[in-house]
Amino acid sequence: MLTSLDLRGVHLVGCSYGGWLTFNQAVHAPERLAAITLIEPANVFARPSVKFKLTVLALLPGAPRKLTRRAMAWAFGNTAVGDPMYPIVDLIVAGAHDFRALGTSPAPVYPNDAVLAALRIPTLVLFGGRSVYHDAVAAEHPDEVNNRILGFVQSVDRQ
């Protein structure tokens, strides 16, 4: 996409699987990037827990929608109607049940230490701490997350 739009100096932000994709853009084609921000990147700095792997089973084809919803709600801190993460859980459930392109996206591969050490793009990494997968930091504290990202981008641009 960056190439087809001829974009350069991009500040790329990704969360979860998007964080893994952002990281891999920086590893394999960094020339169009100014900096990256990784929010709870999947499988970049740590391997997924057993709980994470078990919860992902609820996303597989054939899993009942009710089971998928319960598993994802649990993973995102037992979200309920009105919770900021509720629409995100609904989106994941809809994607798991209504979009069946299983296997068309690359599975996140854990990078070794040499790959991590070779990264030369300015990088901001934000981690949460309460969820099985990810803390709802972006939904619960959007102003704080946005301010951190904007401050990081401004510091990179000043260099």
Helices and strands as residue ranges (DSSP letters): E 10-15, H 17-28, G 30-32, E 33-39, H 50-56, G 57-59, H 65-75, H 86-98, H 113-118, E 123-126, H 137-140, H 142-158
